[in-house]
Amino acid sequence: MPYTRFERARMIGARALQISMGAPTALPGSLHDDSQQIAFSEFASGDCPLSVPRVRDAFH
């Protein structure tokens, strides 16, 4: 199941915050990029170390 736009925004934002605070990146050669660009690149390539836990039938 693909991520919703809200899940994508949350994951990219959280990862950008981690990178700006000094977390190591999953992509090599990304030292001169903005933390938000690095987070988006990690998400687009599938290397983002974050996940979204989903509960099946949470509202039923």
N, CA, C, O and CB atoms as a CASP TS submission, in Angstrom:
PFRMAT TS
TARGET T0000
AUTHOR 0000-0000-0000
METHOD Language model
MODEL 1
PARENT N/A
ATOM      1  N   MET     1       0.844  -1.171   0.000  1.00  0.00           N
ATOM      2  CA  MET     1       0.000   0.000   0.000  1.00  0.00           C
ATOM      3  C   MET     1       0.898   1.246   0.000  1.00  0.00           C
ATOM      4  O   MET     1       1.795   1.357   0.836  1.00  0.00           O
ATOM      5  CB  MET     1      -0.965  -0.009   1.226  1.00  0.00           C
ATOM      6  N   PRO     2       0.670   2.166  -0.910  1.00  0.00           N
ATOM      7  CA  PRO     2       1.514   3.373  -0.974  1.00  0.00           C
ATOM      8  C   PRO     2       1.219   4.308   0.206  1.00  0.00           C
ATOM      9  O   PRO     2       0.155   4.254   0.823  1.00  0.00           O
ATOM     10  CB  PRO     2       1.288   4.123  -2.314  1.00  0.00           C
ATOM     11  N   TYR     3       2.188   5.150   0.488  1.00  0.00           N
ATOM     12  CA  TYR     3       2.031   6.121   1.568  1.00  0.00           C
ATOM     13  C   TYR     3       1.085   7.239   1.134  1.00  0.00           C
ATOM     14  O   TYR     3       1.034   7.598  -0.043  1.00  0.00           O
ATOM     15  CB  TYR     3       3.403   6.703   1.984  1.00  0.00           C
ATOM     16  N   THR     4       0.340   7.782   2.093  1.00  0.00           N
ATOM     17  CA  THR     4      -0.501   8.939   1.805  1.00  0.00           C
ATOM     18  C   THR     4       0.382  10.184   1.762  1.00  0.00           C
ATOM     19  O   THR     4       1.547  10.132   2.156  1.00  0.00           O
ATOM     20  CB  THR     4      -1.635   9.093   2.870  1.00  0.00           C
ATOM     21  N   ARG     5      -0.157  11.281   1.295  1.00  0.00           N
ATOM     22  CA  ARG     5       0.631  12.515   1.223  1.00  0.00           C
ATOM     23  C   ARG     5       1.001  13.008   2.617  1.00  0.00           C
ATOM     24  O   ARG     5       2.033  13.656   2.794  1.00  0.00           O
ATOM     25  CB  ARG     5      -0.145  13.606   0.467  1.00  0.00           C
ATOM     26  N   PHE     6       0.175  12.709   3.593  1.00  0.00           N
ATOM     27  CA  PHE     6       0.466  13.120   4.965  1.00  0.00           C
ATOM     28  C   PHE     6       1.596  12.281   5.557  1.00  0.00           C
ATOM     29  O   PHE     6       2.452  12.802   6.272  1.00  0.00           O
ATOM     30  CB  PHE     6      -0.793  13.005   5.837  1.00  0.00           C
ATOM     31  N   GLU     7       1.595  10.985   5.260  1.00  0.00           N
ATOM     32  CA  GLU     7       2.673  10.113   5.730  1.00  0.00           C
ATOM     33  C   GLU     7       3.996  10.487   5.080  1.00  0.00           C
ATOM     34  O   GLU     7       5.034  10.513   5.741  1.00  0.00           O
ATOM     35  CB  GLU     7       2.342   8.646   5.442  1.00  0.00           C
ATOM     36  N   ARG     8       3.956  10.775   3.780  1.00  0.00           N
ATOM     37  CA  ARG     8       5.186  11.192   3.086  1.00  0.00           C
ATOM     38  C   ARG     8       5.740  12.478   3.684  1.00  0.00           C
ATOM     39  O   ARG     8       6.940  12.582   3.935  1.00  0.00           O
ATOM     40  CB  ARG     8       4.920  11.386   1.583  1.00  0.00           C
ATOM     41  N   ALA     9       4.872  13.452   3.910  1.00  0.00           N
ATOM     42  CA  ALA     9       5.321  14.729   4.474  1.00  0.00           C
ATOM     43  C   ALA     9       5.905  14.532   5.866  1.00  0.00           C
ATOM     44  O   ALA     9       6.921  15.139   6.204  1.00  0.00           O
ATOM     45  CB  ALA     9       4.160  15.733   4.527  1.00  0.00           C
ATOM     46  N   ARG    10       5.281  13.700   6.664  1.00  0.00           N
ATOM     47  CA  ARG    10       5.768  13.456   8.025  1.00  0.00           C
ATOM     48  C   ARG    10       7.123  12.755   8.012  1.00  0.00           C
ATOM     49  O   ARG    10       8.019  13.113   8.777  1.00  0.00           O
ATOM     50  CB  ARG    10       4.753  12.619   8.812  1.00  0.00           C
ATOM     51  N   MET    11       7.271  11.757   7.144  1.00  0.00           N
ATOM     52  CA  MET    11       8.526  11.010   7.078  1.00  0.00           C
ATOM     53  C   MET    11       9.668  11.881   6.564  1.00  0.00           C
ATOM     54  O   MET    11      10.770  11.845   7.112  1.00  0.00           O
ATOM     55  CB  MET    11       8.364   9.782   6.186  1.00  0.00           C
ATOM     56  N   ILE    12       9.417  12.656   5.525  1.00  0.00           N
ATOM     57  CA  ILE    12      10.469  13.518   4.968  1.00  0.00           C
ATOM     58  C   ILE    12      10.832  14.610   5.967  1.00  0.00           C
ATOM     59  O   ILE    12      12.010  14.924   6.136  1.00  0.00           O
ATOM     60  CB  ILE    12      10.014  14.148   3.625  1.00  0.00           C
ATOM     61  N   GLY    13       9.840  15.187   6.626  1.00  0.00           N
ATOM     62  CA  GLY    13      10.115  16.223   7.617  1.00  0.00           C
ATOM     63  C   GLY    13      10.885  15.701   8.817  1.00  0.00           C
ATOM     64  O   GLY    13      11.815  16.351   9.293  1.00  0.00           O
ATOM     65  N   ALA    14      10.502  14.529   9.306  1.00  0.00           N
ATOM     66  CA  ALA    14      11.200  13.945  10.453  1.00  0.00           C
ATOM     67  C   ALA    14      12.629  13.569  10.090  1.00  0.00           C
ATOM     68  O   ALA    14      13.551  13.772  10.881  1.00  0.00           O
ATOM     69  CB  ALA    14      10.449  12.713  10.966  1.00  0.00           C
ATOM     70  N   ARG    15      12.809  13.025   8.899  1.00  0.00           N
ATOM     71  CA  ARG    15      14.159  12.641   8.469  1.00  0.00           C
ATOM     72  C   ARG    15      15.022  13.878   8.237  1.00  0.00           C
ATOM     73  O   ARG    15      16.210  13.861   8.559  1.00  0.00           O
ATOM     74  CB  ARG    15      14.097  11.787   7.185  1.00  0.00           C
ATOM     75  N   ALA    16      14.456  14.946   7.687  1.00  0.00           N
ATOM     76  CA  ALA    16      15.211  16.186   7.489  1.00  0.00           C
ATOM     77  C   ALA    16      15.665  16.759   8.824  1.00  0.00           C
ATOM     78  O   ALA    16      16.778  17.274   8.930  1.00  0.00           O
ATOM     79  CB  ALA    16      14.364  17.221   6.729  1.00  0.00           C
ATOM     80  N   LEU    17      14.823  16.676   9.834  1.00  0.00           N
ATOM     81  CA  LEU    17      15.203  17.141  11.166  1.00  0.00           C
ATOM     82  C   LEU    17      16.347  16.303  11.720  1.00  0.00           C
ATOM     83  O   LEU    17      17.289  16.844  12.298  1.00  0.00           O
ATOM     84  CB  LEU    17      14.000  17.094  12.118  1.00  0.00           C
ATOM     85  N   GLN    18      16.272  14.986  11.549  1.00  0.00           N
ATOM     86  CA  GLN    18      17.349  14.113  12.013  1.00  0.00           C
ATOM     87  C   GLN    18      18.666  14.458  11.333  1.00  0.00           C
ATOM     88  O   GLN    18      19.707  14.534  11.987  1.00  0.00           O
ATOM     89  CB  GLN    18      16.997  12.648  11.759  1.00  0.00           C
ATOM     90  N   ILE    19      18.622  14.666  10.026  1.00  0.00           N
ATOM     91  CA  ILE    19      19.839  14.975   9.267  1.00  0.00           C
ATOM     92  C   ILE    19      20.404  16.323   9.698  1.00  0.00           C
ATOM     93  O   ILE    19      21.618  16.473   9.831  1.00  0.00           O
ATOM     94  CB  ILE    19      19.552  14.976   7.748  1.00  0.00           C
ATOM     95  N   SER    20      19.535  17.304   9.917  1.00  0.00           N
ATOM     96  CA  SER    20      20.018  18.623  10.329  1.00  0.00           C
ATOM     97  C   SER    20      20.633  18.596  11.726  1.00  0.00           C
ATOM     98  O   SER    20      21.452  19.452  12.059  1.00  0.00           O
ATOM     99  CB  SER    20      18.879  19.632  10.290  1.00  0.00           C
ATOM    100  N   MET    21      20.243  17.618  12.542  1.00  0.00           N
ATOM    101  CA  MET    21      20.812  17.484  13.881  1.00  0.00           C
ATOM    102  C   MET    21      22.062  16.608  13.897  1.00  0.00           C
ATOM    103  O   MET    21      22.628  16.359  14.961  1.00  0.00           O
ATOM    104  CB  MET    21      19.777  16.910  14.826  1.00  0.00           C
ATOM    105  N   GLY    22      22.503  16.134  12.715  1.00  0.00           N
ATOM    106  CA  GLY    22      23.762  15.408  12.629  1.00  0.00           C
ATOM    107  C   GLY    22      23.667  13.919  12.393  1.00  0.00           C
ATOM    108  O   GLY    22      24.680  13.225  12.489  1.00  0.00           O
ATOM    109  N   ALA    23      22.493  13.400  12.089  1.00  0.00           N
ATOM    110  CA  ALA    23      22.359  11.968  11.828  1.00  0.00           C
ATOM    111  C   ALA    23      23.065  11.606  10.522  1.00  0.00           C
ATOM    112  O   ALA    23      23.070  12.407   9.587  1.00  0.00           O
ATOM    113  CB  ALA    23      20.866  11.560  11.768  1.00  0.00           C
ATOM    114  N   PRO    24      23.659  10.417  10.441  1.00  0.00           N
ATOM    115  CA  PRO    24      24.306  10.016   9.193  1.00  0.00           C
ATOM    116  C   PRO    24      23.272   9.788   8.089  1.00  0.00           C
ATOM    117  O   PRO    24      22.152   9.351   8.353  1.00  0.00           O
ATOM    118  CB  PRO    24      25.141   8.742   9.409  1.00  0.00           C
ATOM    119  N   THR    25      23.659  10.087   6.864  1.00  0.00           N
ATOM    120  CA  THR    25      22.744   9.921   5.735  1.00  0.00           C
ATOM    121  C   THR    25      22.962   8.567   5.079  1.00  0.00           C
ATOM    122  O   THR    25      24.032   7.970   5.198  1.00  0.00           O
ATOM    123  CB  THR    25      22.935  11.052   4.705  1.00  0.00           C
ATOM    124  N   ALA    26      21.943   8.096   4.392  1.00  0.00           N
ATOM    125  CA  ALA    26      22.022   6.812   3.712  1.00  0.00           C
ATOM    126  C   ALA    26      22.583   6.948   2.303  1.00  0.00           C
ATOM    127  O   ALA    26      22.925   5.949   1.671  1.00  0.00           O
ATOM    128  CB  ALA    26      20.655   6.165   3.662  1.00  0.00           C
ATOM    129  N   LEU    27      22.678   8.180   1.807  1.00  0.00           N
ATOM    130  CA  LEU    27      23.172   8.409   0.457  1.00  0.00           C
ATOM    131  C   LEU    27      24.593   8.959   0.505  1.00  0.00           C
ATOM    132  O   LEU    27      24.851   9.917   1.232  1.00  0.00           O
ATOM    133  CB  LEU    27      22.247   9.373  -0.304  1.00  0.00           C
ATOM    134  N   PRO    28      25.510   8.381  -0.245  1.00  0.00           N
ATOM    135  CA  PRO    28      26.882   8.902  -0.256  1.00  0.00           C
ATOM    136  C   PRO    28      26.978  10.189  -1.079  1.00  0.00           C
ATOM    137  O   PRO    28      26.226  10.376  -2.035  1.00  0.00           O
ATOM    138  CB  PRO    28      27.850   7.845  -0.816  1.00  0.00           C
ATOM    139  N   GLY    29      27.887  11.054  -0.711  1.00  0.00           N
ATOM    140  CA  GLY    29      28.135  12.265  -1.492  1.00  0.00           C
ATOM    141  C   GLY    29      27.081  13.325  -1.361  1.00  0.00           C
ATOM    142  O   GLY    29      26.879  14.106  -2.291  1.00  0.00           O
ATOM    143  N   SER    30      26.401  13.380  -0.241  1.00  0.00           N
ATOM    144  CA  SER    30      25.336  14.372  -0.073  1.00  0.00           C
ATOM    145  C   SER    30      25.691  15.386   1.010  1.00  0.00           C
ATOM    146  O   SER    30      24.816  15.832   1.752  1.00  0.00           O
ATOM    147  CB  SER    30      24.011  13.680   0.271  1.00  0.00           C
ATOM    148  N   LEU    31      26.947  15.747   1.105  1.00  0.00           N
ATOM    149  CA  LEU    31      27.399  16.640   2.168  1.00  0.00           C
ATOM    150  C   LEU    31      27.004  18.091   1.937  1.00  0.00           C
ATOM    151  O   LEU    31      26.806  18.827   2.903  1.00  0.00           O
ATOM    152  CB  LEU    31      28.889  16.545   2.310  1.00  0.00           C
ATOM    153  N   HIS    32      26.886  18.523   0.692  1.00  0.00           N
ATOM    154  CA  HIS    32      26.646  19.932   0.394  1.00  0.00           C
ATOM    155  C   HIS    32      25.189  20.241   0.087  1.00  0.00           C
ATOM    156  O   HIS    32      24.870  21.376  -0.266  1.00  0.00           O
ATOM    157  CB  HIS    32      27.497  20.355  -0.761  1.00  0.00           C
ATOM    158  N   ASP    33      24.306  19.277   0.207  1.00  0.00           N
ATOM    159  CA  ASP    33      22.887  19.495  -0.071  1.00  0.00           C
ATOM    160  C   ASP    33      22.165  19.948   1.193  1.00  0.00           C
ATOM    161  O   ASP    33      22.670  19.807   2.306  1.00  0.00           O
ATOM    162  CB  ASP    33      22.239  18.213  -0.628  1.00  0.00           C
ATOM    163  N   ASP    34      20.989  20.487   0.993  1.00  0.00           N
ATOM    164  CA  ASP    34      20.117  20.878   2.091  1.00  0.00           C
ATOM    165  C   ASP    34      19.570  19.612   2.753  1.00  0.00           C
ATOM    166  O   ASP    34      19.396  18.595   2.082  1.00  0.00           O
ATOM    167  CB  ASP    34      18.956  21.798   1.588  1.00  0.00           C
ATOM    168  N   SER    35      19.302  19.659   4.044  1.00  0.00           N
ATOM    169  CA  SER    35      18.829  18.469   4.753  1.00  0.00           C
ATOM    170  C   SER    35      17.479  17.994   4.212  1.00  0.00           C
ATOM    171  O   SER    35      17.210  16.793   4.184  1.00  0.00           O
ATOM    172  CB  SER    35      18.718  18.756   6.254  1.00  0.00           C
ATOM    173  N   GLN    36      16.634  18.927   3.785  1.00  0.00           N
ATOM    174  CA  GLN    36      15.344  18.544   3.223  1.00  0.00           C
ATOM    175  C   GLN    36      15.518  17.855   1.869  1.00  0.00           C
ATOM    176  O   GLN    36      14.794  16.906   1.565  1.00  0.00           O
ATOM    177  CB  GLN    36      14.440  19.773   3.079  1.00  0.00           C
ATOM    178  N   GLN    37      16.451  18.311   1.067  1.00  0.00           N
ATOM    179  CA  GLN    37      16.722  17.675  -0.222  1.00  0.00           C
ATOM    180  C   GLN    37      17.288  16.273  -0.019  1.00  0.00           C
ATOM    181  O   GLN    37      16.932  15.348  -0.748  1.00  0.00           O
ATOM    182  CB  GLN    37      17.698  18.529  -1.052  1.00  0.00           C
ATOM    183  N   ILE    38      18.159  16.114   0.958  1.00  0.00           N
ATOM    184  CA  ILE    38      18.725  14.797   1.249  1.00  0.00           C
ATOM    185  C   ILE    38      17.622  13.850   1.705  1.00  0.00           C
ATOM    186  O   ILE    38      17.568  12.703   1.259  1.00  0.00           O
ATOM    187  CB  ILE    38      19.834  14.898   2.327  1.00  0.00           C
ATOM    188  N   ALA    39      16.739  14.317   2.592  1.00  0.00           N
ATOM    189  CA  ALA    39      15.639  13.488   3.082  1.00  0.00           C
ATOM    190  C   ALA    39      14.711  13.086   1.940  1.00  0.00           C
ATOM    191  O   ALA    39      14.272  11.938   1.877  1.00  0.00           O
ATOM    192  CB  ALA    39      14.850  14.233   4.169  1.00  0.00           C
ATOM    193  N   PHE    40      14.407  14.018   1.040  1.00  0.00           N
ATOM    194  CA  PHE    40      13.550  13.691  -0.099  1.00  0.00           C
ATOM    195  C   PHE    40      14.229  12.679  -1.018  1.00  0.00           C
ATOM    196  O   PHE    40      13.577  11.764  -1.522  1.00  0.00           O
ATOM    197  CB  PHE    40      13.193  14.961  -0.884  1.00  0.00           C
ATOM    198  N   SER    41      15.530  12.836  -1.237  1.00  0.00           N
ATOM    199  CA  SER    41      16.267  11.896  -2.084  1.00  0.00           C
ATOM    200  C   SER    41      16.291  10.504  -1.464  1.00  0.00           C
ATOM    201  O   SER    41      16.144   9.505  -2.169  1.00  0.00           O
ATOM    202  CB  SER    41      17.700  12.393  -2.315  1.00  0.00           C
ATOM    203  N   GLU    42      16.474  10.435  -0.148  1.00  0.00           N
ATOM    204  CA  GLU    42      16.445   9.142   0.533  1.00  0.00           C
ATOM    205  C   GLU    42      15.072   8.495   0.399  1.00  0.00           C
ATOM    206  O   GLU    42      14.969   7.294   0.147  1.00  0.00           O
ATOM    207  CB  GLU    42      16.813   9.304   2.016  1.00  0.00           C
ATOM    208  N   PHE    43      14.018   9.287   0.567  1.00  0.00           N
ATOM    209  CA  PHE    43      12.666   8.748   0.459  1.00  0.00           C
ATOM    210  C   PHE    43      12.373   8.273  -0.961  1.00  0.00           C
ATOM    211  O   PHE    43      11.785   7.209  -1.156  1.00  0.00           O
ATOM    212  CB  PHE    43      11.640   9.800   0.883  1.00  0.00           C
ATOM    213  N   ALA    44      12.783   9.064  -1.951  1.00  0.00           N
ATOM    214  CA  ALA    44      12.520   8.714  -3.350  1.00  0.00           C
ATOM    215  C   ALA    44      13.271   7.455  -3.768  1.00  0.00           C
ATOM    216  O   ALA    44      12.773   6.678  -4.583  1.00  0.00           O
ATOM    217  CB  ALA    44      12.906   9.873  -4.264  1.00  0.00           C
ATOM    218  N   SER    45      14.463   7.248  -3.218  1.00  0.00           N
ATOM    219  CA  SER    45      15.250   6.071  -3.590  1.00  0.00           C
ATOM    220  C   SER    45      14.890   4.844  -2.762  1.00  0.00           C
ATOM    221  O   SER    45      15.346   3.741  -3.061  1.00  0.00           O
ATOM    222  CB  SER    45      16.726   6.366  -3.440  1.00  0.00           C
ATOM    223  N   GLY    46      14.077   5.024  -1.725  1.00  0.00           N
ATOM    224  CA  GLY    46      13.682   3.897  -0.886  1.00  0.00           C
ATOM    225  C   GLY    46      14.650   3.607   0.241  1.00  0.00           C
ATOM    226  O   GLY    46      14.551   2.558   0.878  1.00  0.00           O
ATOM    227  N   ASP    47      15.589   4.514   0.507  1.00  0.00           N
ATOM    228  CA  ASP    47      16.592   4.313   1.547  1.00  0.00           C
ATOM    229  C   ASP    47      16.262   5.030   2.847  1.00  0.00           C
ATOM    230  O   ASP    47      17.120   5.123   3.725  1.00  0.00           O
ATOM    231  CB  ASP    47      17.927   4.772   1.053  1.00  0.00           C
ATOM    232  N   CYS    48      15.067   5.529   2.992  1.00  0.00           N
ATOM    233  CA  CYS    48      14.684   6.246   4.211  1.00  0.00           C
ATOM    234  C   CYS    48      14.523   5.234   5.350  1.00  0.00           C
ATOM    235  O   CYS    48      13.754   4.283   5.210  1.00  0.00           O
ATOM    236  CB  CYS    48      13.358   7.062   3.994  1.00  0.00           C
ATOM    237  N   PRO    49      15.227   5.413   6.469  1.00  0.00           N
ATOM    238  CA  PRO    49      15.178   4.423   7.547  1.00  0.00           C
ATOM    239  C   PRO    49      13.927   4.509   8.427  1.00  0.00           C
ATOM    240  O   PRO    49      13.847   3.811   9.438  1.00  0.00           O
ATOM    241  CB  PRO    49      16.388   4.573   8.408  1.00  0.00           C
ATOM    242  N   LEU    50      12.969   5.332   8.073  1.00  0.00           N
ATOM    243  CA  LEU    50      11.745   5.475   8.858  1.00  0.00           C
ATOM    244  C   LEU    50      10.625   4.637   8.253  1.00  0.00           C
ATOM    245  O   LEU    50      10.639   4.333   7.060  1.00  0.00           O
ATOM    246  CB  LEU    50      11.322   6.954   8.940  1.00  0.00           C
ATOM    247  N   SER    51       9.665   4.270   9.081  1.00  0.00           N
ATOM    248  CA  SER    51       8.506   3.532   8.588  1.00  0.00           C
ATOM    249  C   SER    51       7.257   4.041   9.305  1.00  0.00           C
ATOM    250  O   SER    51       7.343   4.739  10.315  1.00  0.00           O
ATOM    251  CB  SER    51       8.685   1.995   8.800  1.00  0.00           C
ATOM    252  N   VAL    52       6.112   3.680   8.767  1.00  0.00           N
ATOM    253  CA  VAL    52       4.836   4.095   9.344  1.00  0.00           C
ATOM    254  C   VAL    52       4.103   2.847   9.809  1.00  0.00           C
ATOM    255  O   VAL    52       3.727   2.011   8.987  1.00  0.00           O
ATOM    256  CB  VAL    52       3.977   4.907   8.315  1.00  0.00           C
ATOM    257  N   PRO    53       3.893   2.707  11.117  1.00  0.00           N
ATOM    258  CA  PRO    53       3.122   1.556  11.592  1.00  0.00           C
ATOM    259  C   PRO    53       1.640   1.770  11.295  1.00  0.00           C
ATOM    260  O   PRO    53       1.089   2.834  11.576  1.00  0.00           O
ATOM    261  CB  PRO    53       3.345   1.328  13.113  1.00  0.00           C
ATOM    262  N   ARG    54       1.022   0.779  10.742  1.00  0.00           N
ATOM    263  CA  ARG    54      -0.403   0.887  10.414  1.00  0.00           C
ATOM    264  C   ARG    54      -1.167  -0.198  11.154  1.00  0.00           C
ATOM    265  O   ARG    54      -0.723  -1.342  11.260  1.00  0.00           O
ATOM    266  CB  ARG    54      -0.638   0.775   8.879  1.00  0.00           C
ATOM    267  N   VAL    55      -2.325   0.194  11.660  1.00  0.00           N
ATOM    268  CA  VAL    55      -3.192  -0.742  12.351  1.00  0.00           C
ATOM    269  C   VAL    55      -4.292  -1.133  11.382  1.00  0.00           C
ATOM    270  O   VAL    55      -4.953  -0.273  10.801  1.00  0.00           O
ATOM    271  CB  VAL    55      -3.775  -0.130  13.671  1.00  0.00           C
ATOM    272  N   ARG    56      -4.480  -2.394  11.215  1.00  0.00           N
ATOM    273  CA  ARG    56      -5.486  -2.877  10.276  1.00  0.00           C
ATOM    274  C   ARG    56      -6.880  -2.711  10.881  1.00  0.00           C
ATOM    275  O   ARG    56      -7.122  -3.111  12.020  1.00  0.00           O
ATOM    276  CB  ARG    56      -5.225  -4.359   9.905  1.00  0.00           C
ATOM    277  N   ASP    57      -7.771  -2.133  10.127  1.00  0.00           N
ATOM    278  CA  ASP    57      -9.163  -1.915  10.535  1.00  0.00           C
ATOM    279  C   ASP    57      -9.246  -1.173  11.863  1.00  0.00           C
ATOM    280  O   ASP    57      -9.921  -1.624  12.789  1.00  0.00           O
ATOM    281  CB  ASP    57      -9.900  -3.250  10.641  1.00  0.00           C
ATOM    282  N   ALA    58      -8.575  -0.058  11.955  1.00  0.00           N
ATOM    283  CA  ALA    58      -8.518   0.691  13.204  1.00  0.00           C
ATOM    284  C   ALA    58      -9.858   1.328  13.563  1.00  0.00           C
ATOM    285  O   ALA    58     -10.148   1.527  14.742  1.00  0.00           O
ATOM    286  CB  ALA    58      -7.454   1.761  13.113  1.00  0.00           C
ATOM    287  N   PHE    59     -10.664   1.644  12.581  1.00  0.00           N
ATOM    288  CA  PHE    59     -11.903   2.360  12.850  1.00  0.00           C
ATOM    289  C   PHE    59     -13.143   1.491  12.680  1.00  0.00           C
ATOM    290  O   PHE    59     -14.258   2.012  12.639  1.00  0.00           O
ATOM    291  CB  PHE    59     -12.001   3.553  11.950  1.00  0.00           C
ATOM    292  N   HIS    60     -12.973   0.218  12.583  1.00  0.00           N
ATOM    293  CA  HIS    60     -14.133  -0.667  12.378  1.00  0.00           C
ATOM    294  C   HIS    60     -14.271  -1.641  13.508  1.00  0.00           C
ATOM    295  O   HIS    60     -15.189  -2.462  13.506  1.00  0.00           O
ATOM    296  CB  HIS    60     -14.017  -1.423  11.063  1.00  0.00           C
TER
END
